[in-house]
Each structure stands twice: as structure tokens, then as C-alpha cells.
Amino acid sequence: MNQLNHYLEISPKVKEALQEGSPVVALESTIISHGMPYPKNVKTALEVERIISICGALPATIGILDGKIKVGLTPQEIERLGKEGLSVSKTSRRDLPFVLAAKVTGATTVAGTMIAAHLAGIRFFATGGIGGVHRGGQDTLDISADLVELQQTPVAVICSGAKSILDIGRTLEYLETGGVPVIGYGTDEMPAFYTRESGHPLVIRADDPRMVADAFRVQRALGLRTGMVIANPIPKEAAMDADLINKAIGDALEEAEAAGISGKEVTPFLLERVVRQTGGASLDANIALVLNNARLAADIAIAYAGNGNF
């Protein structure tokens, strides 16, 4: 028995789609356990899956349950992750062996989801925002494992840029050093999660899904092992006021520092505080951008599958 098969369980629907070369879009589970409160987290996760299906691709939500990486969670498994919430272990590359060995419930981060998607053979992954260099990271070296994973795992990540709580400029520099293409979808600058602009220009732009699919196909043909970031701005009607969100983030950062919050607890702490300080508006924006990214990811996966793939 292949040892990988002991830890990787791909749902029959996802396995069949991959064998047929049909479009599949991976989805993370940290957004379910740590990104939103129950039951809104479950409702959003199921809506993301529904949108991908309507677009013509197959959604594959990924999580860790009972000692297995599960690719293509059932609605009941998504409900379980949502209910267990913050007690679920956030699982990145570092954590995978221990979460699997202990057979505890794990929610995959961007990095963890990229690994699982690649193991399963899924090329495209939709999420909210990637991790990055934290503010003050030049002193603390607090840099998300997502950025390292993007340098070594060939999965295209469709997102709304890096989370606004991060240092976006340094995040882009880190990605450039690692040879990771960052494509602005319909934009010439990096989106800032809750807002469409960050003030940080991008050198690559795409205006249709086929352009992204073709670039990803070439990247695979060349044997390049890096991933790809497709930075898709939040819809205009859902975007937040930059001054409002920046003030909320600044206040949350001060609170996190005063409370001694560090490591992987920083991001969920900051996001929860920002939700509170914006009266829930940031959560609504988060949901809107995730749904928008799901649509684009489905369109790119369909374009890739329709032209033949590697």
C-alpha cells in the first residue's frame, strides 16, 4: 500500500473529476474554523462550494479529520469543522505530521491547503487572502509559511491579495525574491483584501481567465516548481473605506501587542478585533471577496481544463 494513501483521502467525486481532467478548485478550511463565527462560517463555506459548482467546476474543500487529509469534505464534515471552531488545530506544513499522527481535527491554512491540493493533483485554489510579512517583520522575522510554500508548491492561488493587517510591500518583495509570479487580475496594483488598492504596483496583469490558465500551463511545461498568486480585487460594491479599515487594523495591532499575542494566533486575533471595530462590516467584505475569488478560480480552472493540461 502506498504510504501516502494511508494519510490522503480523496472523495470519489473529486477523484473521478481529476482522472477525467475536469476542472477542480481546492478550498481551505481555516477560514471555516478560525475565520468566521458559527454558523456563518458553515453557511459561507457551502455557498462558496455552490458558486464553484454553478460556474461549472467541482469544489474540493480540504481539512484533516481522524488522521487523514480529506480532499472534498462532505457538508457534514464542514459542519463539524465549523462547530469545533477555534479548538481546531490550524495546520500548515510544520504542523501536518503532528496533527495527522495525533488524529486531531485540523484546518488547513493556505500553505497546508496548497500541499494537500498538490498531493491530490489539484492545480487551482481559491481563498480570501494569503499570509505574508507581518508589520514589523523586518525585526521579528514573523513571516507566514504561505510565502515559503508559494516558492516550492506549484498551485495557483486565487485571492484578494495579502491580508490588510500585513506589510504588503515587504510581502511582495519576499514573493519576488522567491520567483513567485503575482498577477493582478484586472488591476495594476496589489489589492489589500478589504480594499481594492494598496499603493503597491504589480508588474503582471491579466484581464481574462484564459490568460492566467495559459501562463500557468507554460509554468508547468517549463518545470518551474513555484506557485502563482492571482490577486483579484474585492468587488467595488463590497470594498471598505481605506481610512476606516486602516484605523481598525491599527487599533487591533496595538491591542495584540499589549496582550502579547504572537505566532499563528496573531491573524485570527486581529481579524476578530477588526470585525468588532467595524461593526461586522469587515466580515461582510470578507465573505464577498471569497465568493468573488471562487468564481474566478472556477473560470480559470475551466479555461485550463478546456485547452488540455499538464
N, C-alpha and C positions, 0 to 999 in steps of 0.2 A: 504493500500500500504506500502510495506517495505520502510522505510525511506532511506536506503542505495540505493535502486533502483532509488531514485529521483536524486542522485548525481553520480551514476555509470552507464555508458552506454557501454555495451559490444557489439561489432559488431556481426551481425548474423553468420559470418564465424567462428569467434573466439568462440562464444557461442556453436555452433554446434560441433566444434573440442573438446572443453572441455567436453561436455556431452558424447562424444564418446570415451574419453580417448586418443585422438590423440595428438601427440607432438606439443606443442606451445612454442614459445620463445618470451618473452617480450623484448621491446626495449625502451630506454629512449628518451626524446625529447630535453633535454638541449643541447645535442650535436648538434642538428639542429639549435636551436635559438642562442646559445652562443658559440658553439664550432668551428664553421666554417663560412666563409662568404657565402652570397648568390651569385650564385646558386649552388655552390659546396656542400653546406650543404644538399640541397634537393636531388641532384644527388646521394650523398653518402648514404643518408637515404634510398632511393629507391633501391640502389644497395645492401645494407645490407639485405633488405627485399627479394630481388630477390635471393640472395645466400641461405638464410634460406629455401626458397621455393624449390630451386633446390635440396637441401640436403634432402628434404622430410618432413620438419616441417612447421608449419604455423607461420609467423611473426605477432607480435601484438605490433605495435608502440603505445606508451601511451602519451597522452597530456591532457590539460584541456582547453576546449572550451565552451563558453556560459554557464558557471555554471555547467558543467558536467565533470567528469573524463571519458575520452573516451579511451577505450581499443580496439585497432585495428583501427587506423586512416586511412582514405582514402588518396589516393595520393593528392587530392585537399586540405585536411586538413594539410597534411605535407607541401605542398607548402605554405599555409597560415602561418604556424609557421616559415618556412624559410624566407619568405619575411618580416615578422614582426620583426624577428631577436632580437636584444638586447633590444627592447622595451617590449618583452615578460617577464613575471614575472618568475624568477627561483623559483620553487616550491618544498620545502622539507616538512617534517612532520609539522614543525611550521607554514608554510605558507598555507597549504591546506584549512583550514576553511575560511580564508580571501579571497583567490583567488576565491574559489567557490562562496562565498557569494556575492562578487563584480562582478562576472561573467566576469572577465577579462581573457585574454589569458594567460595560464600558461604552462611552460615547466617543466616536472618532472625531478628532479635530480636523482641520484642513489637511495637515500632514498625514495623520492617521488614515483619513479617507483616501488620499492620493495613493498611499501604499496599498490599501485594500483594493481600490479600483484597478490599479496596475496589475496586481496579482490575479485579479479576475479577468483582465483583458478589456476593461472599460477605458475609453480614451478621454471622455469629457465629464466634467464635474461642475455642478452649479452650487454656489454658496452665496453668503451675504458679502463678507469681506475677508480678505486674507489677514493673517497676523503680520507683524513687521518689527521694525526697530522701535522700541518704546521711547517716549520722550525722556531725555537724559540718558539714553542708551549708550552714548559715547563715553559715559563714566561708569555706568552699571553693567554694560555689556548684556543688557536684557533685550535679547533678540529672539523673535519667535522661530521655532523649529520649522514653521511653514516655509520660511525663506530658504533654509538649507534643503528642505525636501524638493522645492522647485528647481534646485540645481541638479538633482540626481534622479528624479522620477518623471518619466515622460507622459504626463497627464496635463490636459489643458483645463485651466481653472477659470470659469466664468464668474466674475464677482463685480462688486461696485467699488473696486479699489481696495486700499487698505483702510482699516477702521479709523475713524476720525480721531480716536484717542491716542493714535500713534504719531511718530515723527515720519511723515510721508516722504519728505525729501531724502532722509537717510535710508528709508526703506527702498526707494527707487535706486539709490546708489548701490546698495547691497545687492539688489537684483541684477543690476548692470554688471557688477563685478563677477557675479556668478554666471553670466551669459544667458540670463533668463529674458526672453522677449516679453515686453509689456505692450500690449496692443490696445490703443484707445478705440473703443467701438463707437463710432460717430462722434468722437471728440479728439481734440488735440492736447488735452491735459488730463492728468490723473484725477479721477473722481475721488471725493473724500467721504464716501459712504453716505452720510446723511445729506450731503450737498453735492452738486454736480461739478463744482470747481474746487481745486486745491491751490492753484497758482503754480503748480509744478508741470511743465510741459513734457509731452511724450514725443518720441521720435518716430513711432509707428502708429498708423491709423488704418482702420478698416471700416467700411461702410455697408458691408453685406456679409451674411454668414458664409457664403461660398469662398470669399477671400480668406477668411480665417481657416476654413477647412482645408483649402489648398496649401496655405502656409504650414499648417500642422502636418499635412501629408508629406511635404518636402522635408520638414524637420525629421520625420520618421525615416524617410528614404535615405537621408544623409547619416543616419545612425546617431544623431545627437541625442544625448540622454537627458537633456534638460526638459522641464515642463514649460508651460506657457501661461501667461496671465492675460485674460481678455477683460479689460476694465470697462464695464458697462455702467454709465451714469444712472443714478436713480431717476425715475420719470419726473418730468418737470413739475407735475401737479402734486407730487408727493415730497419734493425736496423741501428741506427745512431752511429757515433763515440762518445764515452763517454766523452772525453775531450771537444769536440765541444759543445755538448748539455749542459754539466755542466757549461761551461763558459757562454753560452747564458742564462741559468737559473740564475746564479749568478748576471749577469748584470741586468736581469729583476727584480730580488728581490730588488736590490739596487734602481732601478727606482721606484718600487712600494712603498718602504719605504719613499723615498724622496717626492713622490706625495701624501702620506697619504692615500693610498688605503688600505681598511680593509674590514673585513667581507666577505660576499658572492661575492663581486666584485673582490677579490684577484685572484681567479683561472682564470676567463676569461681574466683578465688584463695580468697575467703572460703568459698564453698560447698565447695570441695575440702578445706579445712582443717577445716571443721565436720564433714564426713563422717569424716575421720580421727579427730577428737577424740571423736566419738560411737560409734566402732567400727562405722560403717556404718549405724547406726540412722536417721540423718537422711536417707540415701539411700532407705531403705525407706519412710520417711514421705513423701518427695518423690514417689516412684512412686505411692503410694496416693492422694495428693491429686490428682495429674494424672489418674489413671484416674477418680476421682470427678468431677472437673471435666468430663471428656469426656462422661460420662453425662448430666450436667446440661445441657451445651451442646447435645447431641443432642436432649434433651427440649424445650428452648426453641426450637431451630430447627424441630422438628416442629410445635410449637404455632403458631409464626409462619407456617409454610407452610400449615397446615391452615385458617387463618382468612382467607387472602388476604393479600397483602403489597404493599408499595410498592417 
